[in-house]
Amino acid sequence: MNSIALTEKRNPETADIDLMGGAEIAKTLNREDKKVAEAIEKVTPQIGEAIELIAEAFRNGGRLAYFGAGTSGRLGVLDASECWPTFGVEHGMVCGYIAGGDKALRFSIENSEDNPELGLEDLASFNPTQNDIVVGISANGGPRYVLAILEESRKRGIKTIGISSNPEAKLKEFSDIFINPVVGEEPITGSSRMKSGTAQKMILNMLSTGAMIRIGKTYENYMIDVRMVNEKLIDRGCRIVSEIAKIPYEKAEKYIAASGKNVKTACVMAIKGVSKEQAEKLLQNAGGILRKVIS
């Protein structure tokens, strides 16, 4: 008989949760959620290693792709979709795939996680090169959809990262870096959208954000490659330029307009007193890293 994955075991701390009132349920779930950050703290060395691996791939023109089923797949697609507006990267630099395709984002697609052929089809759609990074995400670490993707990627010499809450995850075998936050049993037995899902969301945020920081997508902790596609983001861009260049908001608005709505270019124009074309050339020579231009 196969051993039961940690993510499927019963949590003794929540055995009487069905007898609790709303406030006590909230307190109990909050107590369990606190364990997630503690579990992630223990795997920050592996997360840091993965950040450096992804950043190096980006510097070499590579891409990052997340693959998962169910909640894991949805979280991967979410993180990938947020990279374009947050860091101004090109579409396709960070990709997310879910077993069963886009329909599975809203509806459960039965047996898709157990279908290795679907995994290989999605991998073929991504069409990875050896400059790319493939990330497999799974709470229990055993869906054949994910395993097929990681195994095939390794055969092709593509670097792989596995994320799972199960110390005995099968995907560990096919992962160059294995990130294993042991969050313990779920508050509701088997509901891995809870603590395991929270851990995955936090880790994916750390991977994409960390790699973007490493390739110069921030100045200090300012989001300087934000795409100003609505009023809120235009206002944010103006405030960032105002604060970095130490100029009034109204002047920052003018530099934002003159720069073509580019925060980094606007900052260089304001601080160096140069034209848009000159600012762009300075940034290009510095590899797009604002700190190298204005420090």
C-alpha positions as CSV (number, residue, x, y, z in Angstrom):
1,M,0.0,0.0,0.0
2,N,1.3,3.4,-0.9
3,S,2.1,5.8,1.9
4,I,-0.2,8.8,2.4
5,A,1.3,12.1,1.2
6,L,1.6,14.7,4.0
7,T,-0.8,16.9,2.1
8,E,-3.5,14.2,2.4
9,K,-3.1,13.4,6.1
10,R,-5.6,14.6,8.7
11,N,-4.8,17.6,10.9
12,P,-5.3,16.8,14.6
13,E,-5.4,20.6,15.4
14,T,-8.6,21.1,13.4
15,A,-10.5,17.9,14.1
16,D,-13.4,19.8,15.8
17,I,-13.5,22.7,13.3
18,D,-17.1,21.8,12.4
19,L,-18.2,22.6,16.0
20,M,-16.7,26.1,15.9
21,G,-18.4,29.4,15.3
22,G,-17.2,31.9,12.7
23,A,-14.7,33.8,14.9
24,E,-13.2,30.6,16.2
25,I,-12.9,29.1,12.7
26,A,-11.1,32.3,11.6
27,K,-8.7,32.1,14.5
28,T,-8.0,28.5,13.9
29,L,-7.3,29.0,10.2
30,N,-5.1,32.0,11.0
31,R,-3.1,29.9,13.4
32,E,-2.5,27.3,10.7
33,D,-1.6,30.0,8.1
34,K,1.1,31.3,10.4
35,K,2.9,28.0,9.9
36,V,3.3,28.7,6.2
37,A,5.7,31.6,6.6
38,E,7.7,29.6,9.1
39,A,7.9,26.7,6.6
40,I,9.0,29.1,3.8
41,E,11.7,30.6,6.0
42,K,13.4,27.2,6.2
43,V,13.6,27.0,2.4
44,T,14.9,30.5,1.6
45,P,18.3,29.1,0.6
46,Q,16.7,27.1,-2.1
47,I,14.5,30.0,-3.1
48,G,17.5,32.2,-3.3
49,E,19.3,29.7,-5.5
50,A,16.3,29.6,-7.8
51,I,16.1,33.4,-8.0
52,E,19.7,33.5,-9.2
53,L,19.1,30.7,-11.7
54,I,16.1,32.5,-13.2
55,A,17.8,35.9,-13.3
56,E,20.8,34.4,-15.1
57,A,18.3,32.9,-17.6
58,F,16.7,36.3,-18.2
59,R,20.1,37.9,-18.7
60,N,20.8,35.3,-21.5
61,G,17.5,36.0,-23.2
62,G,15.8,33.0,-21.6
63,R,12.2,32.7,-20.3
64,L,10.5,31.3,-17.3
65,A,7.5,28.9,-17.4
66,Y,5.3,27.6,-14.6
67,F,3.4,24.3,-15.0
68,G,0.8,23.0,-12.6
69,A,-2.6,21.4,-12.2
70,G,-5.6,22.7,-10.3
71,T,-4.8,25.4,-7.7
72,S,-1.1,25.1,-8.5
73,G,-1.7,25.8,-12.2
74,R,-3.9,28.7,-11.4
75,L,-1.3,30.3,-9.1
76,G,1.4,29.9,-11.8
77,V,-0.8,31.5,-14.4
78,L,-1.6,34.3,-12.0
79,D,2.0,35.1,-11.2
80,A,3.0,35.0,-14.8
81,S,0.2,37.3,-15.9
82,E,1.2,39.9,-13.2
83,C,4.8,40.2,-14.5
84,W,3.9,42.3,-17.6
85,P,2.2,45.2,-15.9
86,T,4.4,45.1,-12.8
87,F,7.8,44.9,-14.4
88,G,7.2,45.9,-18.0
89,V,8.6,42.7,-19.4
90,E,7.6,41.4,-22.8
91,H,4.7,39.0,-23.1
92,G,6.1,35.5,-23.1
93,M,9.1,36.2,-20.9
94,V,7.1,34.6,-18.0
95,C,4.5,32.0,-18.9
96,G,2.0,30.0,-17.0
97,Y,0.4,26.7,-18.0
98,I,-2.4,24.8,-16.3
99,A,-3.4,21.2,-17.0
100,G,-6.6,21.3,-19.1
101,G,-5.9,24.7,-20.6
102,D,-7.5,28.1,-20.0
103,K,-10.9,26.5,-19.3
104,A,-9.3,24.9,-16.2
105,L,-8.8,28.3,-14.8
106,R,-12.5,28.5,-14.0
107,F,-13.6,24.9,-14.1
108,S,-12.2,21.6,-12.9
109,I,-11.1,19.5,-15.9
110,E,-11.3,15.9,-14.7
111,N,-8.2,13.7,-14.9
112,S,-6.1,16.4,-16.6
113,E,-3.5,16.2,-13.8
114,D,-3.1,12.5,-14.5
115,N,-2.5,13.0,-18.2
116,P,1.2,13.1,-19.2
117,E,0.4,13.7,-22.8
118,L,-1.3,17.0,-21.9
119,G,1.9,17.9,-20.1
120,L,4.1,17.2,-23.1
121,E,1.7,19.1,-25.4
122,D,2.0,22.2,-23.1
123,L,5.7,21.8,-23.0
124,A,5.8,21.7,-26.8
125,S,3.7,24.8,-26.9
126,F,6.2,26.6,-24.6
127,N,9.0,25.2,-26.8
128,P,11.8,25.6,-24.3
129,T,15.5,26.1,-25.2
130,Q,18.4,25.5,-22.9
131,N,18.3,29.2,-21.9
132,D,14.8,28.7,-20.3
133,I,13.7,27.6,-16.9
134,V,10.8,25.2,-16.3
135,V,9.0,25.2,-12.9
136,G,6.8,22.4,-11.8
137,I,4.3,23.2,-9.1
138,S,2.3,20.6,-7.1
139,A,1.2,20.3,-3.5
140,N,1.7,16.5,-3.3
141,G,4.4,16.5,-6.0
142,G,3.0,13.5,-8.0
143,P,0.7,14.6,-10.9
144,R,1.8,12.9,-14.1
145,Y,1.1,16.1,-16.0
146,V,3.9,17.8,-14.0
147,L,6.2,14.9,-13.8
148,A,6.2,14.4,-17.6
149,I,7.1,18.0,-18.1
150,L,10.0,18.0,-15.7
151,E,11.3,14.7,-16.9
152,E,11.3,15.7,-20.5
153,S,12.8,19.1,-19.7
154,R,15.7,17.4,-17.8
155,K,16.3,15.1,-20.8
156,R,16.7,18.2,-23.0
157,G,19.2,19.8,-20.6
158,I,16.8,22.4,-19.5
159,K,17.1,23.6,-15.9
160,T,14.1,22.7,-13.7
161,I,12.7,23.8,-10.4
162,G,10.2,21.8,-8.4
163,I,7.8,23.2,-5.7
164,S,5.9,20.9,-3.4
165,S,4.7,20.7,0.2
166,N,5.4,16.9,0.3
167,P,9.0,15.9,1.3
168,E,8.5,12.7,-0.7
169,A,7.3,14.4,-3.8
170,K,8.0,12.5,-7.0
171,L,8.9,15.7,-8.8
172,K,12.0,16.0,-6.6
173,E,13.8,13.4,-8.8
174,F,13.4,15.7,-11.9
175,S,14.2,19.0,-10.2
176,D,17.6,20.7,-10.3
177,I,16.3,22.8,-7.4
178,F,13.6,21.4,-5.1
179,I,11.7,23.9,-2.9
180,N,9.9,22.0,-0.2
181,P,8.0,24.1,2.4
182,V,6.6,21.6,4.8
183,V,3.5,23.4,5.9
184,G,2.0,20.3,7.5
185,E,-1.5,18.9,7.2
186,E,-4.2,21.1,5.8
187,P,-6.9,22.5,8.1
188,I,-9.5,20.7,5.9
189,T,-8.1,17.3,5.0
190,G,-6.7,17.2,1.5
191,S,-7.7,20.8,0.6
192,S,-4.3,21.8,-0.7
193,R,-5.6,25.1,-2.0
194,M,-5.2,26.3,1.6
195,K,-1.8,26.2,3.3
196,S,0.0,24.5,0.3
197,G,-1.6,27.0,-2.1
198,T,-0.6,30.0,0.2
199,A,3.0,28.7,0.3
200,Q,3.0,28.4,-3.5
201,K,1.7,31.9,-4.0
202,M,4.4,33.3,-1.7
203,I,7.2,31.3,-3.3
204,L,6.2,32.3,-6.9
205,N,6.0,35.9,-5.8
206,M,9.5,35.6,-4.4
207,L,10.9,33.9,-7.5
208,S,9.5,36.3,-10.1
209,T,10.1,39.5,-8.0
210,G,13.5,38.4,-6.9
211,A,14.7,37.6,-10.4
212,M,13.3,40.9,-11.7
213,I,15.1,42.8,-8.9
214,R,18.3,41.0,-9.9
215,I,18.1,42.2,-13.6
216,G,17.4,45.8,-12.7
217,K,13.6,46.1,-12.8
218,T,13.7,48.1,-9.6
219,Y,15.6,51.1,-8.2
220,E,15.9,50.7,-4.5
221,N,12.4,49.4,-3.8
222,Y,10.7,51.4,-6.5
223,M,8.8,49.7,-9.3
224,I,10.5,51.6,-12.1
225,D,9.5,49.5,-15.1
226,V,5.8,49.7,-14.4
227,R,3.6,50.0,-17.5
228,M,1.5,53.1,-17.1
229,V,-1.7,51.8,-18.8
230,N,-4.2,53.5,-16.5
231,E,-4.6,56.6,-14.3
232,K,-3.5,54.8,-11.1
233,L,-0.3,53.6,-12.7
234,I,0.4,57.0,-14.4
235,D,0.0,58.6,-11.0
236,R,2.3,56.0,-9.5
237,G,4.9,56.7,-12.2
238,C,4.8,60.4,-11.6
239,R,5.2,60.0,-7.8
240,I,8.2,57.6,-8.3
241,V,10.0,60.1,-10.6
242,S,9.2,62.9,-8.2
243,E,10.7,61.1,-5.3
244,I,13.8,59.7,-7.1
245,A,14.6,62.9,-8.9
246,K,13.5,65.0,-5.9
247,I,11.4,67.3,-8.1
248,P,7.8,68.6,-7.7
249,Y,5.0,66.2,-8.9
250,E,4.1,68.7,-11.7
251,K,7.6,68.6,-13.1
252,A,7.6,64.8,-12.9
253,E,4.4,64.7,-14.9
254,K,6.1,66.7,-17.7
255,Y,9.1,64.4,-17.7
256,I,6.8,61.3,-17.8
257,A,5.1,62.8,-20.8
258,A,8.3,63.7,-22.6
259,S,9.8,60.3,-21.9
260,G,7.0,58.4,-23.5
261,K,5.7,57.2,-20.2
262,N,8.9,55.5,-19.1
263,V,9.9,56.0,-15.5
264,K,13.6,55.2,-15.9
265,T,14.0,57.4,-18.9
266,A,12.1,60.2,-17.1
267,C,14.4,59.9,-14.1
268,V,17.6,60.1,-16.1
269,M,16.2,63.1,-18.1
270,A,15.4,64.9,-14.8
271,I,18.6,64.1,-12.9
272,K,21.1,64.3,-15.8
273,G,19.4,67.2,-17.6
274,V,19.5,65.3,-20.9
275,S,17.1,64.6,-23.8
276,K,15.0,61.5,-24.1
277,E,17.3,60.0,-26.7
278,Q,20.4,60.7,-24.5
279,A,18.7,59.2,-21.5
280,E,17.8,56.1,-23.4
281,K,21.4,55.7,-24.6
282,L,22.7,56.0,-21.1
283,L,20.3,53.4,-19.9
284,Q,21.2,51.1,-22.8
285,N,24.9,51.4,-22.0
286,A,24.1,50.5,-18.3
287,G,22.2,47.4,-19.3
288,G,18.9,49.1,-18.3
289,I,20.0,49.5,-14.7
290,L,19.0,52.9,-13.4
291,R,21.2,52.9,-10.4
292,K,24.3,52.6,-12.6
293,V,23.3,55.8,-14.4
294,I,22.3,58.1,-11.6
295,S,24.4,56.9,-8.7
